[in-house]
Amino acid sequence: MRALLARARRLGFLLRELTGENTYERYVAHTRAHDGDAEVLTRRAFEHRRTDRREADPREGFRCC
């Protein structure tokens, strides 16, 4: 049973990595570790900024729809 639970956790972790869900958690951890007084963006603001930067970068292609 323990092995099954460990595999399920690992699969969940991998899925979060592949979909980018962990990006915000890494941002928060990095911001707090390097500057404890810095304002941490909300998840919504972070995702807006991330999308804007991705769409502004010509190497990432463009979004047609």
Stockholm file with secondary structure:
# STOCKHOLM 1.0

chainA/1-65         MRALLARARRLGFLLRELTGENTYERYVAHTRAHDGDAEVLTRRAFEHRRTDRREADPREGFRCC
#=GR chainA/1-65 SS CHHHHHHHHHHHHHHHHHHTTHHHHHHHHHHHHHCTTSCCCCHHHHHHHHHHHHHHCGGGCCCCC
#=GC SS_cons        CHHHHHHHHHHHHHHHHHHTTHHHHHHHHHHHHHCTTSCCCCHHHHHHHHHHHHHHCGGGCCCCC
//
